[in-house]
Amino acid sequence: MIPATAEVGRRLVWAEVVATGPNVRTFAVGDRVLYEPEDRGEVELRGRAYVLLRERDVHAVAAASVSDDSTGLYL
């Protein structure tokens, strides 16, 4: 059953983590994370654009290796 308030068709995108804050527990530098582009901030430093995300805005983290019984994603 899908509630009437559910939104369909939102596209998520992948990004590589290049830095984290001191209290981040879910992912580390070098991880690939899945997030929604609408839920982000952006900053430019030395001519490069970076996406700023809160830990709770990350939908999934790609696993380093995938076994046969796994999707390859975790939170």
BADO-492034 format. One record per atom (N, C-alpha, C): residue number from 1; residue in one letter; atom name; z negated, x, y negated. Coordinates in steps of 0.1 Angstrom, whole numbers, plus 5000, padded with zeros to 4 digits. Each point is the difference from the previous one (the first is absolute). Last residue first. Example, Ala and Ser with C-alpha at 12.3 -4.5 7.8 and 13.67 -1.06 7.14 Angstrom:
2
<site fidren="2" dolum="s" dodo="N" Z="4929" X="5128" Y="5022"/>
<site fidren="2" dolum="s" dodo="CA" Z="5000" X="5009" Y="4989"/>
<site fidren="2" dolum="s" dodo="C" Z="4992" X="4992" Y="4989"/>
<site fidren="1" dolum="a" dodo="N" Z="5001" X="5003" Y="5057"/>
<site fidren="1" dolum="a" dodo="CA" Z="5000" X="4991" Y="4988"/>
<site fidren="1" dolum="a" dodo="C" Z="5000" X="5009" Y="4988"/>
This chain:
75
<site fidren="75" dolum="l" dodo="N" Z="4952" X="5229" Y="4985"/>
<site fidren="75" dolum="l" dodo="CA" Z="4993" X="4999" Y="4988"/>
<site fidren="75" dolum="l" dodo="C" Z="4987" X="5007" Y="5000"/>
<site fidren="74" dolum="y" dodo="N" Z="5051" X="5005" Y="5027"/>
<site fidren="74" dolum="y" dodo="CA" Z="4986" X="4997" Y="5001"/>
<site fidren="74" dolum="y" dodo="C" Z="4995" X="4998" Y="4986"/>
<site fidren="73" dolum="l" dodo="N" Z="5049" X="5006" Y="5033"/>
<site fidren="73" dolum="l" dodo="CA" Z="4993" X="4997" Y="4987"/>
<site fidren="73" dolum="l" dodo="C" Z="4986" X="4998" Y="5003"/>
<site fidren="72" dolum="g" dodo="N" Z="5032" X="5007" Y="5035"/>
<site fidren="72" dolum="g" dodo="CA" Z="5001" X="5012" Y="4991"/>
<site fidren="72" dolum="g" dodo="C" Z="4994" X="4998" Y="4986"/>
<site fidren="71" dolum="t" dodo="N" Z="5002" X="4971" Y="5041"/>
<site fidren="71" dolum="t" dodo="CA" Z="5010" X="4997" Y="4990"/>
<site fidren="71" dolum="t" dodo="C" Z="5003" X="5012" Y="4991"/>
<site fidren="70" dolum="s" dodo="N" Z="4983" X="5001" Y="5054"/>
<site fidren="70" dolum="s" dodo="CA" Z="4996" X="4999" Y="4986"/>
<site fidren="70" dolum="s" dodo="C" Z="5011" X="4997" Y="4991"/>
<site fidren="69" dolum="d" dodo="N" Z="4999" X="5011" Y="5049"/>
<site fidren="69" dolum="d" dodo="CA" Z="4993" X="4988" Y="4998"/>
<site fidren="69" dolum="d" dodo="C" Z="4995" X="4998" Y="4986"/>
<site fidren="68" dolum="d" dodo="N" Z="5023" X="5040" Y="5015"/>
<site fidren="68" dolum="d" dodo="CA" Z="5009" X="4988" Y="5004"/>
<site fidren="68" dolum="d" dodo="C" Z="4993" X="4987" Y="4998"/>
<site fidren="67" dolum="s" dodo="N" Z="4987" X="5041" Y="4967"/>
<site fidren="67" dolum="s" dodo="CA" Z="5000" X="4998" Y="5015"/>
<site fidren="67" dolum="s" dodo="C" Z="5009" X="4988" Y="5003"/>
<site fidren="66" dolum="v" dodo="N" Z="5001" X="5035" Y="4956"/>
<site fidren="66" dolum="v" dodo="CA" Z="4999" X="4986" Y="5005"/>
<site fidren="66" dolum="v" dodo="C" Z="5001" X="5000" Y="5015"/>
<site fidren="65" dolum="s" dodo="N" Z="4984" X="5034" Y="4955"/>
<site fidren="65" dolum="s" dodo="CA" Z="5008" X="4998" Y="5012"/>
<site fidren="65" dolum="s" dodo="C" Z="4998" X="4986" Y="5005"/>
<site fidren="64" dolum="a" dodo="N" Z="4983" X="5009" Y="4958"/>
<site fidren="64" dolum="a" dodo="CA" Z="5007" X="5013" Y="5002"/>
<site fidren="64" dolum="a" dodo="C" Z="5009" X="5000" Y="5012"/>
<site fidren="63" dolum="a" dodo="N" Z="4989" X="4954" Y="4973"/>
<site fidren="63" dolum="a" dodo="CA" Z="4993" X="5009" Y="5009"/>
<site fidren="63" dolum="a" dodo="C" Z="5009" X="5013" Y="5001"/>
<site fidren="62" dolum="a" dodo="N" Z="4998" X="4966" Y="4957"/>
<site fidren="62" dolum="a" dodo="CA" Z="5008" X="5004" Y="5012"/>
<site fidren="62" dolum="a" dodo="C" Z="4992" X="5010" Y="5008"/>
<site fidren="61" dolum="v" dodo="N" Z="4979" X="4961" Y="4969"/>
<site fidren="61" dolum="v" dodo="CA" Z="5003" X="5014" Y="4999"/>
<site fidren="61" dolum="v" dodo="C" Z="5008" X="5004" Y="5013"/>
<site fidren="60" dolum="a" dodo="N" Z="4991" X="4952" Y="4967"/>
<site fidren="60" dolum="a" dodo="CA" Z="5000" X="5007" Y="5013"/>
<site fidren="60" dolum="a" dodo="C" Z="5002" X="5015" Y="4998"/>
<site fidren="59" dolum="h" dodo="N" Z="4993" X="4968" Y="4964"/>
<site fidren="59" dolum="h" dodo="CA" Z="5001" X="4991" Y="5011"/>
<site fidren="59" dolum="h" dodo="C" Z="4999" X="5007" Y="5013"/>
<site fidren="58" dolum="v" dodo="N" Z="4980" X="5010" Y="4948"/>
<site fidren="58" dolum="v" dodo="CA" Z="5008" X="5006" Y="5011"/>
<site fidren="58" dolum="v" dodo="C" Z="5000" X="4990" Y="5012"/>
<site fidren="57" dolum="d" dodo="N" Z="4974" X="4994" Y="4960"/>
<site fidren="57" dolum="d" dodo="CA" Z="5014" X="4995" Y="4999"/>
<site fidren="57" dolum="d" dodo="C" Z="5009" X="5006" Y="5010"/>
<site fidren="56" dolum="r" dodo="N" Z="4953" X="5011" Y="4995"/>
<site fidren="56" dolum="r" dodo="CA" Z="5001" X="4987" Y="5006"/>
<site fidren="56" dolum="r" dodo="C" Z="5014" X="4994" Y="4998"/>
<site fidren="55" dolum="e" dodo="N" Z="4988" X="5043" Y="4982"/>
<site fidren="55" dolum="e" dodo="CA" Z="5000" X="5000" Y="5014"/>
<site fidren="55" dolum="e" dodo="C" Z="5002" X="4987" Y="5006"/>
<site fidren="54" dolum="r" dodo="N" Z="5022" X="5009" Y="4953"/>
<site fidren="54" dolum="r" dodo="CA" Z="4986" X="4999" Y="5005"/>
<site fidren="54" dolum="r" dodo="C" Z="5001" X="5000" Y="5015"/>
<site fidren="53" dolum="l" dodo="N" Z="5038" X="5023" Y="4968"/>
<site fidren="53" dolum="l" dodo="CA" Z="4996" X="4989" Y="5009"/>
<site fidren="53" dolum="l" dodo="C" Z="4985" X="5000" Y="5002"/>
<site fidren="52" dolum="l" dodo="N" Z="5045" X="5022" Y="4969"/>
<site fidren="52" dolum="l" dodo="CA" Z="4985" X="5000" Y="5002"/>
<site fidren="52" dolum="l" dodo="C" Z="4996" X="4987" Y="5008"/>
<site fidren="51" dolum="v" dodo="N" Z="5046" X="5034" Y="4994"/>
<site fidren="51" dolum="v" dodo="CA" Z="4995" X="4986" Y="5002"/>
<site fidren="51" dolum="v" dodo="C" Z="4985" X="5001" Y="5002"/>
<site fidren="50" dolum="y" dodo="N" Z="5037" X="5035" Y="4973"/>
<site fidren="50" dolum="y" dodo="CA" Z="4990" X="4998" Y="5011"/>
<site fidren="50" dolum="y" dodo="C" Z="4995" X="4985" Y="5000"/>
<site fidren="49" dolum="a" dodo="N" Z="5042" X="5035" Y="4978"/>
<site fidren="49" dolum="a" dodo="CA" Z="4994" X="4987" Y="5000"/>
<site fidren="49" dolum="a" dodo="C" Z="4991" X="4999" Y="5013"/>
<site fidren="48" dolum="r" dodo="N" Z="5017" X="5045" Y="4969"/>
<site fidren="48" dolum="r" dodo="CA" Z="5001" X="4993" Y="5013"/>
<site fidren="48" dolum="r" dodo="C" Z="4992" X="4987" Y="4999"/>
<site fidren="47" dolum="g" dodo="N" Z="5003" X="5033" Y="4964"/>
<site fidren="47" dolum="g" dodo="CA" Z="5014" X="4995" Y="5003"/>
<site fidren="47" dolum="g" dodo="C" Z="5001" X="4993" Y="5014"/>
<site fidren="46" dolum="r" dodo="N" Z="4957" X="5016" Y="4982"/>
<site fidren="46" dolum="r" dodo="CA" Z="5010" X="5011" Y="5000"/>
<site fidren="46" dolum="r" dodo="C" Z="5014" X="4996" Y="5005"/>
<site fidren="45" dolum="l" dodo="N" Z="4971" X="4961" Y="5006"/>
<site fidren="45" dolum="l" dodo="CA" Z="4993" X="5013" Y="4997"/>
<site fidren="45" dolum="l" dodo="C" Z="5010" X="5011" Y="5002"/>
<site fidren="44" dolum="e" dodo="N" Z="4995" X="4942" Y="4996"/>
<site fidren="44" dolum="e" dodo="CA" Z="5009" X="5012" Y="5001"/>
<site fidren="44" dolum="e" dodo="C" Z="4992" X="5012" Y="4996"/>
<site fidren="43" dolum="v" dodo="N" Z="4987" X="4949" Y="5023"/>
<site fidren="43" dolum="v" dodo="CA" Z="4998" X="5010" Y="4990"/>
<site fidren="43" dolum="v" dodo="C" Z="5010" X="5011" Y="5002"/>
<site fidren="42" dolum="e" dodo="N" Z="4987" X="4945" Y="5017"/>
<site fidren="42" dolum="e" dodo="CA" Z="5009" X="5012" Y="5000"/>
<site fidren="42" dolum="e" dodo="C" Z="4996" X="5009" Y="4989"/>
<site fidren="41" dolum="g" dodo="N" Z="4979" X="4956" Y="5033"/>
<site fidren="41" dolum="g" dodo="CA" Z="5002" X="5006" Y="4987"/>
<site fidren="41" dolum="g" dodo="C" Z="5009" X="5012" Y="5001"/>
<site fidren="40" dolum="r" dodo="N" Z="4995" X="4953" Y="5033"/>
<site fidren="40" dolum="r" dodo="CA" Z="4999" X="5014" Y="4997"/>
<site fidren="40" dolum="r" dodo="C" Z="5000" X="5004" Y="4985"/>
<site fidren="39" dolum="d" dodo="N" Z="5012" X="4959" Y="5032"/>
<site fidren="39" dolum="d" dodo="CA" Z="4985" X="5003" Y="4999"/>
<site fidren="39" dolum="d" dodo="C" Z="4998" X="5015" Y="4996"/>
<site fidren="38" dolum="e" dodo="N" Z="5044" X="4982" Y="5009"/>
<site fidren="38" dolum="e" dodo="CA" Z="4995" X="4992" Y="4989"/>
<site fidren="38" dolum="e" dodo="C" Z="4985" X="5003" Y="4997"/>
<site fidren="37" dolum="p" dodo="N" Z="5025" X="5019" Y="5038"/>
<site fidren="37" dolum="p" dodo="CA" Z="5003" X="5006" Y="4987"/>
<site fidren="37" dolum="p" dodo="C" Z="4994" X="4993" Y="4988"/>
<site fidren="36" dolum="e" dodo="N" Z="4979" X="5004" Y="5050"/>
<site fidren="36" dolum="e" dodo="CA" Z="5008" X="4990" Y="4993"/>
<site fidren="36" dolum="e" dodo="C" Z="5003" X="5006" Y="4986"/>
<site fidren="35" dolum="y" dodo="N" Z="4990" X="5030" Y="5046"/>
<site fidren="35" dolum="y" dodo="CA" Z="4993" X="4993" Y="4989"/>
<site fidren="35" dolum="y" dodo="C" Z="5011" X="4990" Y="4994"/>
<site fidren="34" dolum="l" dodo="N" Z="4987" X="5041" Y="5041"/>
<site fidren="34" dolum="l" dodo="CA" Z="5009" X="4988" Y="4997"/>
<site fidren="34" dolum="l" dodo="C" Z="4992" X="4992" Y="4990"/>
<site fidren="33" dolum="v" dodo="N" Z="4999" X="5055" Y="5014"/>
<site fidren="33" dolum="v" dodo="CA" Z="4994" X="4988" Y="4999"/>
<site fidren="33" dolum="v" dodo="C" Z="5010" X="4989" Y="4996"/>
<site fidren="32" dolum="r" dodo="N" Z="4993" X="5053" Y="5022"/>
<site fidren="32" dolum="r" dodo="CA" Z="5010" X="4991" Y="4995"/>
<site fidren="32" dolum="r" dodo="C" Z="4993" X="4986" Y="5000"/>
<site fidren="31" dolum="d" dodo="N" Z="4978" X="5052" Y="4996"/>
<site fidren="31" dolum="d" dodo="CA" Z="5002" X="4988" Y="5008"/>
<site fidren="31" dolum="d" dodo="C" Z="5011" X="4992" Y="4993"/>
<site fidren="30" dolum="g" dodo="N" Z="4983" X="5041" Y="4981"/>
<site fidren="30" dolum="g" dodo="CA" Z="5010" X="5001" Y="5010"/>
<site fidren="30" dolum="g" dodo="C" Z="5003" X="4988" Y="5008"/>
<site fidren="29" dolum="v" dodo="N" Z="4952" X="5006" Y="4978"/>
<site fidren="29" dolum="v" dodo="CA" Z="5012" X="5006" Y="4994"/>
<site fidren="29" dolum="v" dodo="C" Z="5010" X="5003" Y="5012"/>
<site fidren="28" dolum="a" dodo="N" Z="4966" X="4962" Y="5013"/>
<site fidren="28" dolum="a" dodo="CA" Z="4999" X="5014" Y="4994"/>
<site fidren="28" dolum="a" dodo="C" Z="5013" X="5004" Y="4994"/>
<site fidren="27" dolum="f" dodo="N" Z="4970" X="4951" Y="5015"/>
<site fidren="27" dolum="f" dodo="CA" Z="5011" X="5009" Y="5001"/>
<site fidren="27" dolum="f" dodo="C" Z="4998" X="5013" Y="4993"/>
<site fidren="26" dolum="t" dodo="N" Z="4965" X="4966" Y="5004"/>
<site fidren="26" dolum="t" dodo="CA" Z="5010" X="4995" Y="5009"/>
<site fidren="26" dolum="t" dodo="C" Z="5012" X="5009" Y="5002"/>
<site fidren="25" dolum="r" dodo="N" Z="4960" X="5004" Y="4970"/>
<site fidren="25" dolum="r" dodo="CA" Z="4997" X="5003" Y="5014"/>
<site fidren="25" dolum="r" dodo="C" Z="5011" X="4997" Y="5009"/>
<site fidren="24" dolum="v" dodo="N" Z="4986" X="5014" Y="4945"/>
<site fidren="24" dolum="v" dodo="CA" Z="5010" X="4993" Y="5008"/>
<site fidren="24" dolum="v" dodo="C" Z="4997" X="5004" Y="5015"/>
<site fidren="23" dolum="n" dodo="N" Z="4977" X="5015" Y="4957"/>
<site fidren="23" dolum="n" dodo="CA" Z="4994" X="4990" Y="5009"/>
<site fidren="23" dolum="n" dodo="C" Z="5010" X="4993" Y="5010"/>
<site fidren="22" dolum="p" dodo="N" Z="5011" X="5034" Y="4964"/>
<site fidren="22" dolum="p" dodo="CA" Z="4990" X="5005" Y="5008"/>
<site fidren="22" dolum="p" dodo="C" Z="4994" X="4991" Y="5011"/>
<site fidren="21" dolum="g" dodo="N" Z="5052" X="4995" Y="4984"/>
<site fidren="21" dolum="g" dodo="CA" Z="4987" X="5001" Y="4993"/>
<site fidren="21" dolum="g" dodo="C" Z="4989" X="5005" Y="5009"/>
<site fidren="20" dolum="t" dodo="N" Z="5053" X="5013" Y="5007"/>
<site fidren="20" dolum="t" dodo="CA" Z="4990" X="4989" Y="5002"/>
<site fidren="20" dolum="t" dodo="C" Z="4988" X="5003" Y="4991"/>
<site fidren="19" dolum="a" dodo="N" Z="5057" X="5016" Y="5007"/>
<site fidren="19" dolum="a" dodo="CA" Z="4986" X="5003" Y="4996"/>
<site fidren="19" dolum="a" dodo="C" Z="4992" X="4987" Y="5002"/>
<site fidren="18" dolum="v" dodo="N" Z="5045" X="5002" Y="5015"/>
<site fidren="18" dolum="v" dodo="CA" Z="5000" X="5013" Y="4995"/>
<site fidren="18" dolum="v" dodo="C" Z="4986" X="5004" Y="4995"/>
<site fidren="17" dolum="v" dodo="N" Z="5026" X="4963" Y="5036"/>
<site fidren="17" dolum="v" dodo="CA" Z="4988" X="5003" Y="4992"/>
<site fidren="17" dolum="v" dodo="C" Z="5000" X="5014" Y="4995"/>
<site fidren="16" dolum="e" dodo="N" Z="5044" X="4968" Y="5011"/>
<site fidren="16" dolum="e" dodo="CA" Z="4992" X="5011" Y="5005"/>
<site fidren="16" dolum="e" dodo="C" Z="4988" X="5002" Y="4991"/>
<site fidren="15" dolum="a" dodo="N" Z="5029" X="4953" Y="5011"/>
<site fidren="15" dolum="a" dodo="CA" Z="4998" X="5011" Y="4991"/>
<site fidren="15" dolum="a" dodo="C" Z="4992" X="5011" Y="5007"/>
<site fidren="14" dolum="w" dodo="N" Z="5030" X="4948" Y="5008"/>
<site fidren="14" dolum="w" dodo="CA" Z="4992" X="5012" Y="5005"/>
<site fidren="14" dolum="w" dodo="C" Z="4999" X="5010" Y="4989"/>
<site fidren="13" dolum="v" dodo="N" Z="5005" X="4943" Y="4997"/>
<site fidren="13" dolum="v" dodo="CA" Z="5007" X="5013" Y="5000"/>
<site fidren="13" dolum="v" dodo="C" Z="4991" X="5011" Y="5005"/>
<site fidren="12" dolum="l" dodo="N" Z="5009" X="4942" Y="5002"/>
<site fidren="12" dolum="l" dodo="CA" Z="4991" X="5011" Y="4998"/>
<site fidren="12" dolum="l" dodo="C" Z="5008" X="5013" Y="5001"/>
<site fidren="11" dolum="r" dodo="N" Z="5011" X="4946" Y="4987"/>
<site fidren="11" dolum="r" dodo="CA" Z="5004" X="5012" Y="5006"/>
<site fidren="11" dolum="r" dodo="C" Z="4990" X="5011" Y="4997"/>
<site fidren="10" dolum="r" dodo="N" Z="5000" X="4943" Y="5003"/>
<site fidren="10" dolum="r" dodo="CA" Z="4996" X="5012" Y="4992"/>
<site fidren="10" dolum="r" dodo="C" Z="5003" X="5012" Y="5008"/>
<site fidren="9" dolum="g" dodo="N" Z="5006" X="4953" Y="5015"/>
<site fidren="9" dolum="g" dodo="CA" Z="5011" X="5008" Y="4995"/>
<site fidren="9" dolum="g" dodo="C" Z="4996" X="5011" Y="4991"/>
<site fidren="8" dolum="v" dodo="N" Z="4969" X="4957" Y="5006"/>
<site fidren="8" dolum="v" dodo="CA" Z="5009" X="5006" Y="5009"/>
<site fidren="8" dolum="v" dodo="C" Z="5010" X="5008" Y="4993"/>
<site fidren="7" dolum="e" dodo="N" Z="4947" X="4978" Y="4994"/>
<site fidren="7" dolum="e" dodo="CA" Z="5012" X="5004" Y="4993"/>
<site fidren="7" dolum="e" dodo="C" Z="5009" X="5007" Y="5011"/>
<site fidren="6" dolum="a" dodo="N" Z="4958" X="4961" Y="5002"/>
<site fidren="6" dolum="a" dodo="CA" Z="5006" X="5013" Y="5004"/>
<site fidren="6" dolum="a" dodo="C" Z="5013" X="5003" Y="4993"/>
<site fidren="5" dolum="t" dodo="N" Z="4972" X="4959" Y="4998"/>
<site fidren="5" dolum="t" dodo="CA" Z="4998" X="5010" Y="4989"/>
<site fidren="5" dolum="t" dodo="C" Z="5007" X="5013" Y="5004"/>
<site fidren="4" dolum="a" dodo="N" Z="4996" X="4963" Y="5030"/>
<site fidren="4" dolum="a" dodo="CA" Z="5010" X="4996" Y="4989"/>
<site fidren="4" dolum="a" dodo="C" Z="4999" X="5011" Y="4989"/>
<site fidren="3" dolum="p" dodo="N" Z="4986" X="5014" Y="5051"/>
<site fidren="3" dolum="p" dodo="CA" Z="4996" X="4991" Y="4989"/>
<site fidren="3" dolum="p" dodo="C" Z="5010" X="4998" Y="4989"/>
<site fidren="2" dolum="i" dodo="N" Z="5008" X="5007" Y="5054"/>
<site fidren="2" dolum="i" dodo="CA" Z="5001" X="5008" Y="4987"/>
<site fidren="2" dolum="i" dodo="C" Z="4995" X="4991" Y="4989"/>
<site fidren="1" dolum="m" dodo="N" Z="4995" X="5003" Y="5057"/>
<site fidren="1" dolum="m" dodo="CA" Z="5000" X="4992" Y="4988"/>
<site fidren="1" dolum="m" dodo="C" Z="5000" X="5009" Y="4988"/>
